[in-house]
Structures are given as structure tokens and as C-alpha cells.
Amino acid sequence: MKRYIPSLLLIPLFTAISAYAQNLPSLLTEKNINATFSILAYDESAKEWGVAVATNNICVGNSTVYITPGLGAFSVIAETEPRYALEGFKKLKEGKSIEQCITEVKYSDKEANYRQVSGIDAGGSVFAFTGKSLKYWNGHASHFLGKNYVVMGNQLADEVVSSMSKTFENSEGTLAERLLRSLVAGQSAGGQISGKQSAALVVKGTENEWYNQIDLRVDNSKNPIGELQTLMDYHYGRIRLNQALYAQKEGNYKRANQKLAEAESMLEGWNGMYARIAVANIVLGNKNAAVKWIKKGLAENPNWVVNVPAFYVLRDHAGMEGIVQSESFTTKDWENALGMLSNLGREREVIALALELIDKKVDSSYLNFLVGRSYFYEKEQGKAITYLERAIEMDDENIEAQDLLDKLKS
């Protein structure tokens, strides 16, 4: 017997399916569709290409960002298809325009209506398309082509794309800083109506060394854009700290203190950098500040105590009471203490303390290397050779002692 289903029950069921078809297409199509917005750009002066992107899915940087310095960049979102970038780079090498690169792949893509793709070439020319099916999804889907940049996104609040483009055009700073400000502006304008979960920022340039390339990713967070900002602060904060130390070596103490202050504000929370901040403060004569960062490291991370022996130099300074407990130092601790004294240019103290330790049977290959190196810095070649040879006798794999000894004997 055929079962009868009241027509009144079919109406709400059909209505629900229709709503899902527009608002949550991935449930019906079984596709990995997620709300995403991105900005792709080129900086002519720095010769850098960059992409900043955020989404309500995890690990957005893994599948949506593609950059080859000197060639161009692609951002592929909505229903992601890496082929647009992989084949696009090949076509760019063949001399085709960025529009040709994207549209030729699009013509062979049966599901192009689910894609959102932007690209930029070596000179900053841009192109993008938004798949026709995206207009049926919940929220707003569109793209905007600007000079040397493209903003695009789907399932967005209405003003996201325009806010991102205006912010990018009116901001100053590095390409990475401008891209992130644009991403923040997009989120402030409402972002993705379904929320956010991951974000990424990648910048690469033809004139950048590996350590200047930026590849920052927050793969799963309730505040991915905020955490991305923190990561970028850490990136530039480390650069500021290096600039402070370099300025100090050059005798420019005003610039050194300025850069150190900037670094301190940007590196807050990265306790792995607190030891270097403390050292920078010591060389600039800011011992009280150094003590503050040492205590901060210990308060935030119990394992930070491993850094304490290196600050033996501050053992008698106010505020360090009970922190540097040299009576319990291991040989490795003393090596760290001597290494710091040497890094501060206090070679005579290194020699005196090390010889005292050796007399007390606190001895090692590396400790003898430090004595030999200090004698070398003090231009006492004979004594330097004696201790370097002793270091090698104790450990024939002490490459630092061997290299310095070879230099002395050459």
C-alpha cells in the first residue's frame, strides 16, 4: 500500500531545502565551500607581491595563496581550485597576460561558477572573476580591481570589499602592513556573516632574503585576524630589535633606544625574545629595564629559568636578589655566563672568572674555548693558542676552537 504524505508537510521541507541552496550551498553540493575574503597586491618600489586572506574555515593559507616572486601571484577562494595558480604561473612564463592566464583555465573548468579567483602579474596588472553561482549564497559576493591590487570575497557584509579597498589605497607602510590593515578594515565592516576561523598573510619579493619573506598563518582561532596582527608585530619587532643592536654598535644611541622601545612594544608576549631584549637593554645601559624583562620572562614561563645563568653579569644589581643562584650553577650554566660577558666585550672578566673556575675543577672544552677566544680578542696570541689547543684536546669536535686556532696559525 502506497504511503500518503500530507502535502502540507512537503511545503516546509521544500522551503528548507531552497533556503539551504542559497545560504549553505556546501550542504547540498557536497563541496568545501566557505565564506572568504582576500586582498592581493603588488608593491612596485619594494618589488613584493602579497596576499592577505581570512575565512570561516581552518588553514586558509594552505590552499588560497600562491606567489612566485618576479612572476606574479594568485588568490583562489570560494570552491578552491589550485589549478588556476599552478597553470597560471606556467602561462605567465609563456608571456600571456594575467587575464589570459585566468580565463583560459576558467574556460576548461566545468565548475568555474563556484570559484572566485584573482591574479596579478610581474608588473602589477590585475584580473579577477566571481563565479555566477556565488550571488545565490548568503551575503554579498564581489571583487574590485584597483591599481596593483584586487579585493574579493563572498558571503560578506555589504561594505567589506569597499572598506578593504579604501583602506589599502589610503594606508602607508610596508606591503604587509597595508594588506593587514585592509583585512582588519574588512572585518570591522562586518567581515564574513558566518564568522571567522583562520587568516593568513604572505609577502614575497625578488629582492628579499629568506628571513625577510613573510608567511604568517593562524589556522584555527576565534580571533584569527587579531592573532595575525600579533604575529606580524613579532616579525617586525624582531627586526626593530636587530636595528637597535646594530645602531648601538655604530654608536647611534638615540636611534638604538628608539628602535628598542618600538621592539619592546611589538614583542610583548613572545617570551622567547625577552632574553635578547634584556641584553639590548644591558648594552644600552638600561639595567633596570633588563631586570624587568628577566622577571617578566620568569613570570610568564617557568622554563625561562634556563636563561638566567647568562645574566650572571647582573647578579649584584637591585632587583636580582635570589634570581641568579651561582652556587648551584652547572658547567653549562657557567659557559652561558662567560659567553654573555664575552658578548658584552668584558673579556678580562671572562678570563679571570674562567681561570678561577678551572682551578676549582669546573672545566670543559667550551669553557677553554671561551678563554682562548677572550685572549684572542685581547691580542694575546700565545695564551689564546694554549687554551684553544686545550679545548681541542678535551673535544676534537670543537669546531669553533679549531677554526679560531687555524686562523691564529695561518
C-alpha positions in Angstrom: 0.0 0.0 0.0 1.3 3.4 -1.0 2.0 5.6 1.9 0.3 9.0 1.8 2.3 12.1 2.9 0.2 15.2 3.5 1.1 18.0 1.1 1.3 20.5 4.0 4.4 18.6 5.2 6.1 18.9 1.8 5.9 22.6 1.7 8.1 23.4 4.7 10.5 20.7 3.6 10.9 22.1 0.2 11.2 25.6 1.6 14.0 24.5 3.9 15.9 22.9 1.0 15.5 26.0 -1.1 16.9 28.1 1.7 19.9 25.9 2.1 20.5 26.0 -1.6 21.1 29.7 -1.3 22.6 30.1 2.2 24.6 26.9 2.8 25.4 25.5 -0.7 28.0 23.2 0.6 25.4 21.1 2.3 23.7 20.2 -0.9 26.6 20.2 -3.3 29.0 18.3 -1.0 31.6 21.0 -1.8 34.1 22.5 0.6 32.6 26.0 0.2 33.4 28.5 2.8 33.0 32.3 3.2 36.3 34.0 2.5 37.7 37.4 1.7 41.2 38.4 0.4 43.3 41.2 -0.9 46.1 40.6 -3.4 48.6 43.3 -4.3 52.0 44.3 -5.7 54.4 46.9 -4.3 56.4 48.5 -7.2 59.1 50.1 -5.0 59.8 47.0 -2.9 59.2 44.6 -5.7 57.0 42.5 -3.5 53.8 40.5 -4.1 51.4 39.7 -1.2 48.1 38.2 -0.2 46.1 38.6 3.0 43.1 36.4 3.4 40.6 35.3 6.1 37.8 32.6 6.2 35.4 30.7 8.4 37.3 27.5 7.6 40.6 26.3 9.1 44.0 26.6 7.4 43.1 29.2 4.8 46.7 29.9 3.9 47.3 26.4 2.8 45.1 26.5 -0.2 44.3 30.0 -1.3 47.7 31.8 -1.5 50.1 31.4 -4.4 53.1 33.7 -5.0 56.1 33.4 -7.3 58.3 36.5 -6.8 59.1 38.1 -10.1 56.3 36.3 -11.9 53.1 37.1 -10.0 50.5 35.9 -7.5 47.1 34.3 -7.3 44.4 34.2 -4.7 41.9 31.3 -5.2 38.8 31.2 -2.9 35.2 30.0 -2.6 35.4 26.5 -4.0 39.2 26.4 -4.2 40.9 25.1 -7.3 44.8 25.3 -7.2 44.9 24.7 -10.9 44.2 28.4 -11.5 47.6 29.3 -9.9 49.6 26.3 -11.0 48.6 26.6 -14.6 48.5 30.4 -14.3 52.2 30.6 -13.4 53.1 28.4 -16.5 51.1 30.7 -18.7 52.7 33.8 -17.2 56.1 32.3 -18.1 54.8 31.9 -21.6 54.2 35.6 -21.7 50.5 35.6 -21.5 48.5 38.4 -19.7 47.1 37.8 -16.3 43.6 37.9 -17.8 44.5 35.2 -20.3 46.1 33.1 -17.6 42.9 33.1 -15.5 40.3 33.0 -18.3 42.0 30.1 -20.2 41.8 28.0 -17.1 38.3 29.1 -16.4 37.1 28.0 -19.9 38.3 24.5 -19.1 36.8 24.5 -15.6 33.3 23.0 -15.5 32.7 24.4 -12.0 34.0 27.9 -12.6 30.7 29.3 -11.3 31.7 28.2 -7.8 35.1 29.9 -7.9 36.5 33.3 -7.0 40.0 34.0 -8.4 42.2 37.0 -8.6 45.7 37.4 -10.1 48.5 39.9 -10.6 51.5 39.7 -12.8 55.1 40.9 -12.5 54.2 44.5 -13.4 51.1 44.8 -11.2 48.4 44.2 -13.9 45.4 42.6 -12.3 42.4 40.5 -13.2 39.6 38.7 -11.2 36.3 36.9 -11.6 33.5 36.0 -9.2 31.6 32.8 -10.1 28.0 33.4 -11.1 26.6 30.9 -8.5 28.1 32.9 -5.6 25.4 35.6 -5.9 22.9 33.0 -4.6 24.8 32.4 -1.5 24.0 34.1 1.8 25.6 37.6 1.9 27.5 39.6 -0.7 30.0 38.3 -3.2 32.0 40.6 -5.5 35.5 41.8 -6.4 37.2 45.1 -7.0 40.2 45.8 -9.3 42.4 48.7 -8.2 45.9 49.9 -9.2 48.2 47.0 -8.4 45.7 45.2 -6.2 42.5 43.2 -6.1 39.9 42.8 -3.3 37.4 40.0 -3.4 35.1 37.9 -1.1 31.9 36.0 -0.7 29.2 35.7 1.9 30.2 39.1 3.2 28.6 42.1 4.8 27.8 44.7 2.2 30.6 47.2 2.8 33.5 44.7 3.3 35.0 45.0 -0.2 34.8 48.8 -0.5 36.2 49.2 3.0 39.1 47.0 2.3 40.0 48.8 -1.0 39.7 52.3 0.5 41.9 51.3 3.5 44.5 49.8 1.3 44.6 52.8 -1.0 44.9 55.3 1.9 47.4 53.5 4.0 51.2 53.8 4.2 53.9 51.4 5.3 55.2 48.1 4.0 53.1 46.0 1.7 52.5 43.5 4.6 51.3 46.3 6.9 48.9 47.7 4.3 47.5 44.3 3.4 46.8 43.6 7.1 45.2 47.0 7.7 42.9 46.2 4.7 42.0 42.8 6.2 41.2 44.4 9.5 39.1 47.0 7.8 37.1 44.2 6.1 36.4 42.5 9.4 35.5 45.9 11.0 33.0 46.4 8.2 31.2 43.1 9.1 33.5 40.6 7.5 32.0 37.2 6.8 28.5 37.0 8.0 29.1 33.4 9.1 32.1 34.3 11.3 35.8 33.7 11.0 38.2 31.0 11.9 41.6 31.3 10.2 43.7 34.0 8.5 47.0 34.3 6.6 49.4 36.9 5.3 52.1 36.1 2.8 54.5 38.6 1.2 57.4 37.6 -1.1 59.8 39.8 -3.1 62.5 39.3 -5.7 65.0 41.3 -3.5 64.0 39.7 -0.2 66.3 37.3 1.7 64.5 34.2 3.1 64.3 35.9 6.5 62.5 38.9 5.0 59.8 36.9 3.3 56.6 36.9 5.3 54.4 33.8 5.7 52.2 34.1 8.7 49.3 31.9 9.4 46.6 31.5 12.1 45.0 28.2 11.3 42.2 27.9 13.9 41.2 30.7 16.2 38.2 32.7 17.5 40.2 35.8 16.6 42.4 34.9 13.7 42.9 38.4 12.4 43.9 39.7 15.8 46.4 36.9 16.2 47.7 37.6 12.7 48.4 41.1 13.8 50.3 39.8 16.8 52.4 37.6 14.5 53.2 40.5 12.2 54.1 42.6 15.2 56.5 39.9 16.3 58.0 39.8 12.8 58.7 43.5 12.6 59.5 43.7 16.4 62.4 41.3 15.9 63.7 43.5 13.0 63.4 46.5 15.3 65.4 44.7 17.9 68.2 43.9 15.4 68.2 47.5 14.3 68.6 48.7 17.9 71.6 46.4 18.4 73.1 47.5 15.1 72.6 51.2 15.9 74.3 50.6 19.2 77.4 49.1 17.5 77.5 52.1 15.2 77.4 54.4 18.2 74.0 55.9 17.3 72.4 55.6 20.8 69.5 57.8 20.1 68.3 55.5 17.2 69.2 52.4 19.2 67.0 53.4 22.1 64.2 54.4 19.8 64.2 51.1 17.9 64.5 49.2 21.2 61.4 51.0 22.5 59.5 50.0 19.4 60.7 46.5 19.6 59.6 46.2 23.2 56.1 47.2 22.5 55.8 44.9 19.5 57.4 41.8 21.1 55.2 41.8 24.2 54.0 38.2 24.8 56.8 36.5 22.9 58.9 35.5 25.9 61.4 33.7 23.7 62.6 37.1 22.8 62.8 38.6 26.3 66.4 37.5 26.8 67.5 39.4 23.7 65.5 42.4 24.8 67.3 42.2 28.2 70.7 42.0 26.5 69.9 45.0 24.3 68.9 47.0 27.5 72.2 46.0 29.1 74.4 47.2 26.3 72.5 50.5 26.2 73.0 50.9 29.9 69.3 50.2 30.9 70.0 47.6 33.6 66.7 48.3 35.4 64.8 47.6 32.2 66.8 44.4 31.7 65.9 43.2 35.1 62.2 43.9 34.3 62.3 41.7 31.2 64.1 38.9 33.0 61.4 38.9 35.7 58.7 39.1 33.1 60.2 36.0 31.3 60.3 34.1 34.6 56.7 35.1 35.4 55.3 34.0 32.0 57.2 30.8 31.5 58.7 28.6 34.3 61.1 27.1 31.8 62.6 30.6 31.1 64.8 29.9 34.1 67.2 28.3 31.7 68.2 31.8 30.5 69.1 33.1 34.0 72.8 32.0 34.2 73.6 34.1 31.1 72.6 37.1 33.3 75.3 36.4 35.9 76.6 39.8 34.9 73.5 41.4 36.8 73.9 39.2 39.9 74.5 42.2 42.2 72.0 44.6 40.6 69.0 45.7 42.5 66.0 43.5 41.9 68.0 40.4 41.1 68.2 39.1 44.6 67.7 35.4 44.7 67.4 35.1 40.9 71.0 34.3 39.9 72.0 31.5 42.2 75.5 30.8 41.0 76.3 28.4 43.9 74.1 25.8 42.0 75.4 26.6 38.5 76.3 23.6 36.3 79.3 23.7 33.9 76.9 24.6 31.2 75.5 27.4 33.2 79.0 28.9 33.7 79.6 28.6 30.0 76.5 30.7 29.4 77.6 33.2 32.0 81.0 33.5 30.4 79.5 33.7 26.9 77.4 36.7 27.9 80.3 38.5 29.5 82.2 38.0 26.3 79.3 39.2 24.1 79.4 42.3 26.2 83.1 42.8 25.4 84.2 42.1 29.0 87.0 39.8 28.0 89.2 40.4 31.1 86.3 39.3 33.3 85.9 36.2 31.2 89.5 35.3 31.6 89.6 35.9 35.4 86.4 34.1 36.1 87.2 31.1 33.8 90.7 30.6 35.3 89.1 30.7 38.8 86.6 28.1 37.7 89.3 25.8 36.2 91.2 26.0 39.5 88.0 24.7 41.2 87.8 21.8 38.7 84.9 23.4 36.8 86.2 22.7 33.3 85.1 21.9 29.8 86.2 22.1 26.2 83.9 25.0 25.5 85.0 26.9 28.6 88.6 26.7 27.4 87.5 27.9 24.0 85.9 30.9 25.6 89.2 31.7 27.5 91.1 31.3 24.3 88.8 33.5 22.4 89.0 36.2 25.0 92.8 36.1 24.9 92.5 36.4 21.1 90.3 39.5 21.5 92.8 40.9 23.9 95.5 40.2 21.3 97.5 37.8 23.5 98.1 35.2 20.7 100.3 32.8 22.7 97.8 32.3 25.5 95.0 32.1 23.1 96.7 29.2 21.3 97.3 27.4 24.6 93.7 27.4 25.6 92.3 26.7 22.2 94.6 23.6 21.9 93.5 22.5 25.3 89.8 22.9 24.2 90.5 20.6 21.2 92.4 18.1 23.4 89.3 17.8 25.5 86.9 17.6 22.5 88.4 17.2 19.0 84.9 18.1 17.5 85.0 21.6 19.0 84.9 23.2 15.6 84.8 26.8 16.9 88.1 26.3 18.7 89.6 24.6 15.7 88.5 27.4 13.3 89.9 30.1 15.6 93.1 28.1 16.1 93.6 27.7 12.3 93.1 31.4 11.9 95.8 32.2 14.5 98.3 29.8 13.0 97.7 30.7 9.4 
